[in-house]
């Protein structure tokens, strides 16, 4: 039993070290301005009346005119750009607000009617409502016709 514990302890230590290493690389890339953009946080949920998927994306400080939405099958793609603040005359102590291009592709768990989607931007939250494709009953009885000639 002891070798298994050591194996898992070493694995956990290695995972923490990799997280720290990659976290530092990502932080340096973002601070240097060479980052490839960011992905906003989203909540995805479903409601019944009327049946629809709802995606809420956190886009505080982003001009809604700089955001575009695209629906392909069961995917909602959110893209845009947060204006990069000019750094002239500033000495930053800390930089955490993501800037530059943004992109997030959200996988939906149901078929939606993209042509009927609605989007509202309020208080830094983009809310996209996507009506679900209505499904007929799962089981259906089929009447059997018997031609009169065979009776």
Secondary structure, DSSP 8 states (H G I E B T S, - for coil): -HHHHHHHHHHHHHHHHHHHHHHHHHHHHHHHT----B---EEEEEETTTTEEEEEEE-TT--GGGEEEEEETTEEEEEEEE-----TT---S---S--EEEEEEEE-SS-B-GGG-EEEEETTEEEEEEEB-----S---------GGG-
